[in-house]
Amino acid sequence: MNAARDVKIAYFDNSGRDDKRRWWQDCLTKRLGPCQLVPLEDSAALACEYALVWYPPQGRLAQLKDLKLIVSLGQGVDHLMADKSVPDGPSIVRLVDPDMSHALSQWVILNVLDYLRDGRYYRENAQQKRFEARDQRQTKNLPIAVYGMGAIGLVIAQRLAALGFDVSGWSRSARHFPEPIKSAHGKARFDALLASCEIHICILPLTPSTTDLFDAAAFAHMKKGAYFINGGRGKQVVEADLLTAIRAGHLDGACLDVFAEEPLPPQHPFWQEPAITIWPHVAAQTNPDTAADQVAAAISAAATGAPLSNLVDKSRGY
Ligand SMILES: NC(=O)c1ccc[n+]([C@@H]2O[C@H](COP(=O)([O-])OP(=O)(O)OC[C@H]3O[C@@H](n4cnc5c(N)ncnc54)[C@H](OP(=O)(O)O)[C@@H]3O)[C@@H](O)[C@H]2O)c1
């Protein structure tokens, strides 16, 4: 992009690993020419026009006075929306990487099929050396609701439909999803999906209107024996209410990749609940090899004033 001097990009992720920064630097250098990914905490970052970040320390981006563009290192941007000091000036773009939708749909399918085929029951039996069958459940008897039908949710819904499930998708605005997926939006349809589906998959962005969406009332609306999967964000769930619904025997269980507090604290009651499967926020991890094209394109566009793709609507929060 700029043969005269290195492109300097302020960089932060919350992994504490420097190899990721170097991996991004290599990927972006291949696409933009010489690039320096400057750790966001360094004083040299203060002069950067571009930032590539994941959960940056609150208040730090506001100190970068020449910032033109903030790129989220993942598809979610709640980490940026939560920092009220992030200035309005710079555009915010997020990654929309088919590799991420692919990975997240694998994780959902793995866990939906484990539920369908009574994985937990057979694992527990194997520990007791019990060789006993349960009647096999049928996909057509387990309607699924996918809450959040964006870049990731639509892929999940299409792949589950291809496996023979009866799938409904829930979005904010009225949308028409490809057959055979049923389309739903709005509060009334939310309650209807809670009441009619057996498996509930959340892949929503975290915004004020999705915070605490899955609370005691939502779990009470679900059928007895329903199963809940969350790959969105932990704060979309009132965790104590989920635990109560499971311990009361109303829900069959849950599979969670995201939590209100991460890492999930050792004393958290979820660790003690066998009906909850815990994953450490790994359903889909950002892959610089596949995502770097978009980051490079966003930086080139911001440098020339060209239109940006995957721009975040700050008023909507996603
Ligand atoms: N666990 C992981 O490893 C992992 C990895 C990547 C992403 N994620 C999570 O997945 C989320 C979704 O990513 P994405 O790229 O698919 O997002 P996206 O393309 O922006 O899609 C968001 C979807 O959610 C819907 N939505 C937003 N607010 C809503 C509301 N109040 N009521 C109903 N529907 C609402 C949107 O409706 P409209 O279609 O009407 O706009 C859209 O269908 C991310 O924000 C992140 O939290 C998790």
The ligand as a Tripos MOL2 file, in Angstrom:
@<TRIPOS>MOLECULE
LIG
   48    52     1     0     0
SMALL
NO_CHARGES

@<TRIPOS>ATOM
      1 N1        -18.2670  -17.9830   20.6080 N.am      1 LIG1
      2 C1        -17.4740  -17.5810   19.6360 C.2       1 LIG1
      3 O1        -16.3720  -18.1010   19.4440 O.2       1 LIG1
      4 C2        -17.9590  -16.4950   18.7100 C.ar      1 LIG1
      5 C3        -17.2560  -16.2460   17.5220 C.ar      1 LIG1
      6 C4        -17.7370  -15.2730   16.6550 C.ar      1 LIG1
      7 C5        -18.8960  -14.5630   16.9720 C.ar      1 LIG1
      8 N2        -19.5410  -14.8230   18.1410 N.ar      1 LIG1
      9 C6        -20.7800  -14.0850   18.4840 C.3       1 LIG1
     10 O2        -21.7040  -14.1920   17.4200 O.3       1 LIG1
     11 C7        -22.3250  -12.9340   17.2450 C.3       1 LIG1
     12 C8        -22.9990  -12.8540   15.9060 C.3       1 LIG1
     13 O3        -22.0340  -12.7360   14.8820 O.3       1 LIG1
     14 P1        -22.4910  -12.4590   13.3700 P.3       1 LIG1
     15 O4        -21.2780  -12.1260   12.6080 O.co2     1 LIG1
     16 O5        -23.3780  -13.5550   12.8920 O.co2     1 LIG1
     17 O6        -23.3790  -11.1240   13.5900 O.3       1 LIG1
     18 P2        -24.2480  -10.3410   12.5310 P.3       1 LIG1
     19 O7        -23.9030  -10.7430   11.1440 O.co2     1 LIG1
     20 O8        -24.1820   -8.9080   12.9040 O.co2     1 LIG1
     21 O9        -25.7400  -10.8770   12.8260 O.3       1 LIG1
     22 C9        -26.4160  -10.5580   14.0040 C.3       1 LIG1
     23 C10       -27.7990  -11.1890   13.9490 C.3       1 LIG1
     24 O10       -28.4320  -10.9740   15.2070 O.3       1 LIG1
     25 C11       -29.6810  -10.3250   14.9900 C.3       1 LIG1
     26 N3        -30.0090   -9.4400   16.1020 N.ar      1 LIG1
     27 C12       -29.2750   -8.4130   16.6100 C.ar      1 LIG1
     28 N4        -29.9520   -7.8230   17.6260 N.ar      1 LIG1
     29 C13       -31.1190   -8.4880   17.7500 C.ar      1 LIG1
     30 C14       -32.2520   -8.3360   18.5830 C.ar      1 LIG1
     31 N5        -32.3260   -7.3790   19.5180 N.pl3     1 LIG1
     32 N6        -33.2930   -9.1920   18.4220 N.ar      1 LIG1
     33 C15       -33.2490  -10.1520   17.4610 C.ar      1 LIG1
     34 N7        -32.1960  -10.3520   16.6400 N.ar      1 LIG1
     35 C16       -31.1600   -9.5250   16.7810 C.ar      1 LIG1
     36 C17       -29.4970   -9.5320   13.7090 C.3       1 LIG1
     37 O11       -30.7530   -9.2050   13.1650 O.3       1 LIG1
     38 P3        -30.8840   -8.4540   11.7410 P.3       1 LIG1
     39 O12       -30.6150   -9.5340   10.7200 O.co2     1 LIG1
     40 O13       -32.2820   -7.9940   11.7110 O.co2     1 LIG1
     41 O14       -29.8520   -7.3620   11.7510 O.co2     1 LIG1
     42 C18       -28.6800  -10.5360   12.8790 C.3       1 LIG1
     43 O15       -29.5480  -11.5010   12.3120 O.3       1 LIG1
     44 C19       -21.1770  -11.9490   17.4900 C.3       1 LIG1
     45 O16       -21.6360  -10.6570   17.7770 O.3       1 LIG1
     46 C20       -20.5020  -12.5830   18.6810 C.3       1 LIG1
     47 O17       -21.1520  -12.1510   19.8660 O.3       1 LIG1
     48 C21       -19.0910  -15.7610   19.0040 C.ar      1 LIG1
@<TRIPOS>BOND
     1     1     2 1
     2     2     3 2
     3     2     4 1
     4     4     5 ar
     5     4    48 ar
     6     5     6 ar
     7     6     7 ar
     8     7     8 ar
     9     8     9 1
    10     8    48 ar
    11     9    10 1
    12     9    46 1
    13    10    11 1
    14    11    12 1
    15    11    44 1
    16    12    13 1
    17    13    14 1
    18    14    15 2
    19    14    16 1
    20    14    17 1
    21    17    18 1
    22    18    19 2
    23    18    20 1
    24    18    21 1
    25    21    22 1
    26    22    23 1
    27    23    24 1
    28    23    42 1
    29    24    25 1
    30    25    26 1
    31    25    36 1
    32    26    27 ar
    33    26    35 ar
    34    27    28 ar
    35    28    29 ar
    36    29    30 ar
    37    29    35 ar
    38    30    31 1
    39    30    32 ar
    40    32    33 ar
    41    33    34 ar
    42    34    35 ar
    43    36    37 1
    44    36    42 1
    45    37    38 1
    46    38    39 2
    47    38    40 1
    48    38    41 1
    49    42    43 1
    50    44    45 1
    51    44    46 1
    52    46    47 1
@<TRIPOS>SUBSTRUCTURE
     1 LIG1         1 GROUP 0 **** ****
